[in-house]
Amino acid sequence: MATLTHHESATAEQLVVTDGARKTFIAIIVTGVVLLIIGILAQVMGWGAAEHSEAAGHAAAAHGAAHEEGSSVLVKRVLVSLWHSNLFFLGVSTVGTVFMAINYVAYAGWSVMVKRISEALSAWVIPGGVIMLIVFLVGRHDIFHWTHEGIMDKGSPNYDAIIAGKSGFLNLPFYLIRTIIYIGIWAYFSWKLRQLSLQEDLNGGTVWFHKSINASALFLVLYAVTSSMSAWDWVMSVDTHWFSTMFGWYVFASWWVSGIAAIALTAIFLKQAGYLRALNASHIHDLGKLMFGFSIFWTYVWFSQFMLIWYANLPEEAVYFNQRLGGFEGRYTFLFFFNIAINFVFPFLGLMTRDAKRQMIIMKIVAIAILCGHWSDFYLMLMPGTLRGDNGFLIEIGIAAIFLGAFLILFTRRLASASLVPVNHPFLDESIHHTT
């Protein structure tokens, strides 16, 4: 981040995103486009197809008529990848507002130094919501089996009694209404808390702080419901026959720890670029504790879900893990174990000691690993139920890089639009002198 320059104005600090930084973000997008093109060529030309033609054959036989309304494998991969990466970035973006709201209602002072980072994360909520609606309307048949024509109509050759039993919840108008409500709530409160924060900067006083607490308390109640329901709608309904009562917590845990990692990573980059002068090792340590603790929480939810399904061994439940552990000629088996290694073992061992949580280089490595690991976690949630044995990585990584570059452009633009330090926050002094 040497491309960022810095100037001082009292206690305020203004981020200046230079042309060099913007070029870096555009380079990420261009790299993503190149990978996407190579991935498309690989799919069209059939490079590497022989390796998994048998798996694809099994998948086609098993899934048969289910995809009769679907597109080609190439189009399907692009649509599912757009859904996958956008879902990940939208969740991380919203966690910025959740993090800020939790700290408000907890009257927490330590986090004031990173408050503007969590505010800026929400820059993707509205663009991500719009992309989500467009991708659903265009590609719903390729992502969600329950959207196929006739699947809930008795007498139709596509009729599925289990899915028909869920028609009260899984129907197009209600689904779209729910999605718009989730995004609307998240976008409104992200905007509201940002505006109150900016007013506090301009006018001072504690009135804005107390208004922020009230808005945060309401938002957290609504987010507790909408985050779980969005996980059912956007992820779990991909595997329409299967359900887990822990799935909402599982998706939230993945989003939450990724959001904490994004906040920590940004704080470290800014500190190393000469910003956030009052940010000290204790702030980094606290962010490290959150990353460490919630990596364990994610693993707890993951294990609880897996262990109960494995132990009961009911076919209608076990199918979810059978697909990921040995299914489709073992195409997801490595990723299944890699998921545990990068999202639990690596953060657990990397951040176990107090000193490790205070070392910026270790925190950077672990934060990047967590972000990559939970992107792959969402990959594992979505791909077996959509692409079956036709999955790949080039197209998916290319689209993820395009999203990353676009996200960074919006994120840094919002970061630069106000002081990095909330100068009139009533707990600013406590945060500046924070020690652990």
C-alpha positions in Angstrom: 0.0 0.0 0.0 2.9 2.3 -0.6 0.8 4.0 -3.2 -1.2 5.7 -0.5 -0.2 9.1 0.7 -1.0 10.9 3.9 -1.6 14.3 5.4 -2.5 15.5 8.8 -5.2 17.8 10.0 -5.6 18.1 13.8 -6.6 14.7 15.0 -8.4 13.9 11.7 -6.7 11.7 9.2 -7.8 11.8 5.5 -7.0 8.8 3.3 -5.8 9.7 -0.2 -6.2 6.9 -2.7 -3.6 7.6 -5.3 -3.5 6.7 -9.0 -1.1 3.9 -8.2 -3.6 2.3 -5.8 -6.4 2.6 -8.4 -4.2 1.0 -11.0 -3.6 -1.9 -8.6 -7.4 -2.4 -8.2 -7.9 -2.2 -12.0 -5.0 -4.7 -12.4 -6.9 -7.1 -10.1 -10.0 -6.8 -12.3 -8.0 -7.2 -15.5 -6.3 -10.3 -14.0 -9.7 -11.7 -13.2 -11.0 -11.0 -16.7 -7.9 -12.8 -18.2 -8.5 -15.8 -15.9 -12.1 -15.8 -16.8 -11.3 -15.8 -20.5 -8.8 -18.7 -20.0 -11.4 -20.6 -18.0 -14.0 -20.1 -20.7 -11.6 -21.3 -23.4 -10.6 -24.3 -21.3 -14.3 -25.2 -20.9 -15.1 -24.7 -24.6 -12.0 -26.5 -25.9 -12.4 -29.3 -23.3 -9.0 -28.9 -21.8 -8.7 -31.3 -18.9 -12.2 -32.7 -19.6 -11.0 -36.3 -19.8 -10.0 -36.2 -16.2 -13.6 -35.9 -15.0 -15.7 -37.0 -18.0 -16.7 -40.1 -16.1 -17.7 -38.0 -13.0 -19.7 -35.6 -15.3 -21.3 -38.7 -16.9 -22.4 -39.9 -13.5 -23.7 -36.4 -12.6 -25.6 -36.1 -15.8 -27.2 -39.5 -15.3 -28.1 -38.8 -11.7 -29.4 -35.3 -12.3 -31.0 -36.1 -15.7 -34.3 -34.3 -16.2 -33.6 -31.9 -13.4 -31.6 -29.6 -15.7 -33.7 -29.7 -18.7 -34.5 -26.0 -18.4 -30.8 -25.2 -17.5 -28.1 -23.7 -19.7 -24.9 -25.2 -21.0 -22.2 -26.1 -18.4 -20.2 -23.0 -19.3 -23.1 -20.5 -18.8 -24.1 -22.3 -15.7 -20.6 -22.1 -14.3 -20.5 -18.3 -14.9 -23.9 -17.8 -13.3 -23.1 -19.9 -10.2 -19.8 -18.2 -9.8 -21.4 -14.8 -10.0 -23.8 -15.9 -7.3 -21.0 -17.4 -5.2 -18.6 -14.5 -5.2 -21.3 -11.8 -4.9 -22.8 -13.7 -1.9 -19.5 -13.8 -0.2 -18.7 -10.1 -0.7 -22.3 -9.0 0.2 -22.0 -11.0 3.5 -18.6 -9.5 4.4 -19.9 -6.0 3.5 -22.9 -6.3 5.8 -20.7 -7.6 8.6 -19.1 -4.2 8.6 -22.4 -2.7 9.8 -23.0 -5.6 12.2 -19.6 -5.1 13.8 -20.2 -1.4 14.3 -23.7 -2.0 15.7 -22.4 -4.6 18.2 -19.8 -2.2 19.4 -22.4 0.6 19.8 -24.8 -1.4 21.9 -21.9 -2.8 24.0 -20.6 0.8 24.6 -17.2 -0.5 23.4 -14.5 2.1 23.2 -11.5 0.1 21.9 -13.0 -0.3 18.4 -13.4 3.4 17.6 -10.0 3.4 15.8 -11.3 0.9 13.2 -14.9 2.2 13.1 -14.5 4.0 9.8 -13.2 0.7 8.2 -16.3 -1.2 9.3 -18.5 1.7 8.0 -16.7 1.6 4.6 -17.1 -2.1 4.2 -20.8 -1.6 3.7 -20.1 0.1 0.4 -20.9 -3.2 -1.4 -24.4 -3.7 0.1 -26.4 -1.9 -2.5 -24.3 -2.9 -5.6 -24.2 -6.5 -4.3 -28.0 -6.6 -3.7 -28.7 -5.3 -7.2 -26.3 -8.0 -8.7 -27.9 -10.7 -6.6 -31.4 -9.8 -7.9 -30.2 -9.7 -11.5 -28.3 -13.0 -11.3 -31.3 -14.7 -9.7 -33.7 -13.4 -12.3 -31.4 -14.4 -15.2 -30.0 -17.7 -13.9 -32.4 -19.0 -11.3 -33.0 -22.3 -13.2 -29.2 -23.0 -13.2 -28.8 -22.3 -9.5 -32.0 -23.4 -7.8 -33.7 -26.7 -8.7 -37.0 -25.6 -7.1 -37.5 -22.8 -9.7 -38.0 -25.3 -12.6 -41.4 -25.2 -14.3 -43.9 -27.9 -13.1 -41.8 -29.1 -10.2 -44.5 -28.3 -7.8 -47.5 -29.3 -10.0 -49.0 -32.7 -9.7 -49.2 -34.5 -13.0 -46.1 -32.7 -14.4 -43.2 -35.0 -15.4 -41.0 -32.7 -13.3 -43.1 -33.0 -10.2 -41.2 -33.4 -6.9 -43.4 -34.1 -3.9 -40.7 -33.0 -1.4 -40.2 -29.6 -3.1 -43.9 -29.2 -3.6 -44.3 -29.5 0.2 -42.1 -26.4 0.5 -44.0 -24.3 -2.0 -45.5 -22.1 0.7 -42.0 -20.8 1.4 -40.1 -21.5 -1.9 -42.1 -19.6 -4.5 -40.9 -16.9 -6.8 -42.9 -13.8 -5.5 -42.3 -14.6 -1.8 -38.6 -15.3 -2.5 -38.0 -12.0 -4.3 -39.9 -10.1 -1.7 -37.8 -11.6 1.1 -34.6 -10.9 -0.8 -35.5 -7.3 -1.4 -36.5 -6.9 2.3 -33.1 -8.4 3.5 -31.1 -6.1 1.2 -33.3 -3.1 2.0 -32.9 -3.5 5.8 -29.1 -4.0 5.5 -28.7 -1.1 3.1 -30.9 1.3 5.2 -29.1 0.7 8.5 -25.7 0.8 6.9 -26.6 4.2 5.4 -28.3 5.4 8.7 -25.3 4.6 10.9 -22.9 6.1 8.4 -24.9 9.3 8.3 -25.1 9.6 12.1 -21.4 9.0 12.3 -20.7 11.8 9.8 -23.1 14.2 11.6 -21.2 13.4 14.8 -17.9 14.4 13.0 -19.4 17.7 11.9 -21.4 18.7 15.0 -20.0 16.9 18.0 -22.0 16.1 21.1 -23.4 12.8 22.3 -26.8 13.0 20.7 -25.6 11.2 17.5 -24.0 8.5 19.6 -27.2 7.7 21.4 -29.2 7.8 18.2 -26.6 5.3 16.8 -27.1 3.0 19.7 -30.9 3.0 19.2 -30.5 2.3 15.5 -27.9 -0.4 16.2 -30.2 -2.2 18.6 -33.0 -2.4 16.1 -30.7 -3.4 13.3 -29.2 -6.3 15.3 -32.6 -7.7 16.1 -33.5 -7.5 12.4 -30.1 -8.9 11.2 -30.4 -11.9 13.6 -33.6 -12.9 11.6 -32.6 -11.8 8.1 -29.1 -13.3 8.1 -30.4 -16.8 8.9 -33.3 -16.5 6.5 -31.0 -15.2 3.7 -28.8 -18.2 4.3 -31.8 -20.6 3.9 -32.8 -18.7 0.7 -29.5 -18.0 -1.0 -27.5 -21.1 0.0 -29.5 -23.9 1.6 -32.3 -23.9 -1.0 -29.7 -24.9 -3.6 -29.9 -28.3 -2.0 -33.7 -28.2 -1.9 -34.3 -31.7 -0.5 -31.8 -31.2 2.3 -32.0 -28.9 5.3 -30.1 -28.2 8.5 -31.4 -26.3 11.5 -27.9 -25.0 12.1 -27.3 -23.7 8.6 -28.1 -20.0 9.4 -25.6 -19.9 12.2 -23.0 -21.7 9.9 -23.3 -19.1 7.1 -23.3 -16.2 9.6 -20.1 -17.6 11.3 -18.4 -17.8 7.9 -19.5 -14.2 7.0 -18.6 -12.8 10.4 -15.1 -14.2 10.7 -14.4 -13.1 7.1 -15.6 -9.5 8.0 -13.4 -9.4 11.1 -10.4 -10.5 8.9 -11.2 -7.8 6.4 -11.3 -5.1 9.1 -8.0 -6.4 10.6 -6.3 -6.6 7.2 -7.4 -3.1 6.2 -6.3 -1.6 9.6 -2.9 -3.2 9.2 -2.4 -1.9 5.6 -3.5 1.6 6.7 -1.1 1.5 9.7 1.8 0.4 7.5 1.0 3.2 5.0 1.3 5.8 7.7 -2.3 6.2 8.7 -4.2 5.5 11.9 -1.3 6.8 14.0 -3.1 6.0 17.3 -3.7 2.4 16.3 -1.5 0.3 18.5 -0.6 -3.4 19.2 -3.5 -3.7 21.6 -6.1 -2.9 18.8 -4.4 -5.5 16.6 -4.4 -7.9 19.5 -8.1 -7.5 20.0 -8.9 -8.0 16.3 -6.7 -11.1 16.5 -8.6 -12.4 19.5 -11.9 -12.0 17.5 -10.4 -13.8 14.5 -9.1 -16.6 16.7 -12.2 -17.0 18.7 -14.7 -16.9 15.8 -12.6 -19.3 13.8 -13.2 -21.7 16.7 -16.9 -20.8 16.7 -17.2 -21.5 13.0 -15.6 -24.9 13.6 -17.9 -25.6 16.5 -20.9 -25.0 14.3 -19.4 -26.9 11.4 -18.6 -29.9 13.6 -21.9 -29.9 15.4 -23.7 -30.0 12.0 -21.4 -32.6 10.6 -21.2 -34.9 13.6 -25.0 -35.1 14.2 -25.7 -35.9 10.5 -22.8 -38.4 10.4 -23.9 -40.1 13.6 -27.6 -40.3 12.7 -26.7 -41.5 9.2 -30.2 -40.8 7.7 -30.0 -40.9 3.9 -32.0 -37.7 3.4 -29.5 -35.8 5.7 -26.2 -37.7 4.9 -26.5 -37.0 1.1 -25.2 -33.4 1.7 -21.9 -34.7 3.1 -21.7 -37.7 0.8 -21.6 -35.4 -2.2 -18.7 -33.5 -0.6 -16.8 -36.5 0.8 -16.2 -38.9 -2.1 -19.2 -37.9 -4.3 -18.7 -37.1 -8.0 -15.6 -39.2 -8.2 -14.1 -37.4 -5.1 -14.0 -34.0 -6.8 -14.7 -32.2 -3.6 -13.0 -34.4 -1.1 -9.7 -32.5 -1.0 -11.5 -29.2 -0.7 -13.6 -30.6 2.2 -10.5 -31.3 4.2 -8.7 -28.1 3.0 -11.7 -26.2 4.3 -11.1 -27.4 7.8 -7.3 -26.9 7.6 -7.4 -23.3 6.4 -10.4 -22.1 8.4 -9.6 -23.8 11.7 -6.2 -25.4 12.0 -4.2 -22.6 10.4 -5.9 -19.7 12.4 -5.9 -21.7 15.6 -2.2 -22.5 15.4 -1.2 -19.2 13.9 -2.9 -17.0 16.5 -2.6 -19.2 19.5 -0.1 -17.1 21.4 -0.5 -13.5 22.6 2.5 -12.3 20.7 1.2 -13.7 17.4 -1.9 -11.6 17.7 0.2 -8.5 18.1 2.5 -9.2 15.1 1.2 -7.5 12.0 2.8 -9.9 9.5 1.3 -12.9 11.2 -2.1 -11.2 11.4 -1.9 -10.3 7.7 -1.1 -13.8 6.6 -3.9 -15.3 8.8 -6.5 -12.7 7.7 -5.7 -13.4 4.0 -6.0 -17.1 4.7 -9.3 -16.7 6.4 -10.7 -14.6 3.6 -9.6 -17.2 1.0 -10.7 -20.0 3.2 -14.2 -18.8 3.6 -14.6 -18.0 0.0 -13.7 -21.7 -0.6 -16.2 -22.5 2.2 -19.0 -20.9 0.1 -17.7 -22.7 -3.0 -18.1 -26.0 -1.1 -21.6 -25.0 0.0 -22.8 -24.1 -3.5 -21.0 -26.1 -6.2 -22.0 -29.8 -5.5 -25.7 -28.9 -5.5 -25.5 -26.8 -8.7 -22.6 -27.9 -10.9 -22.3 -31.5 -9.5 -19.2 -33.0 -11.2 -18.7 -30.1 -13.7 -17.0 -27.8 -11.3 -13.8 -26.0 -11.9 -11.7 -23.1 -10.6 -10.4 -20.8 -13.3 -13.7 -19.2 -14.1 -14.6 -19.0 -10.4 -11.3 -17.4 -9.3 -11.4 -15.0 -12.3 -14.9 -13.8 -11.3 -13.8 -13.6 -7.7 -10.9 -11.3 -8.7 -13.2 -9.1 -10.7 -15.5 -8.7 -7.7 -12.5 -8.1 -5.4 -11.2 -5.3 -7.6 -14.6 -3.7 -7.8 -15.1 -4.1 -4.1 -11.8 -2.4 -3.3 -12.6 0.6 -5.5 -15.9 1.2 -3.7 -14.5 0.4 -0.3 -11.5 2.8 -0.6 -13.6 5.5 -2.1 -15.9 5.4 1.0 -12.8 5.2 3.3 -11.4 8.4 1.7 -14.7 10.3 1.9 -14.4 11.0 5.6 -11.7 11.2 8.3 -10.3 7.8 9.2 -10.6 8.8 12.8 -14.1 9.7 14.1 -12.9 12.9 15.7 -16.0 13.6 17.9 -16.8 10.1 19.0 -17.3 10.2 22.8 -15.0 7.1 23.3 -12.2 8.3 21.0 -9.9 9.1 23.9 -10.5 5.6 25.4 -9.6 4.0 22.1 -6.4 6.1 21.7 -5.2 5.0 25.1 -6.4 1.4 24.7 -4.1 -1.2 26.2 -4.5 -5.0 26.7 
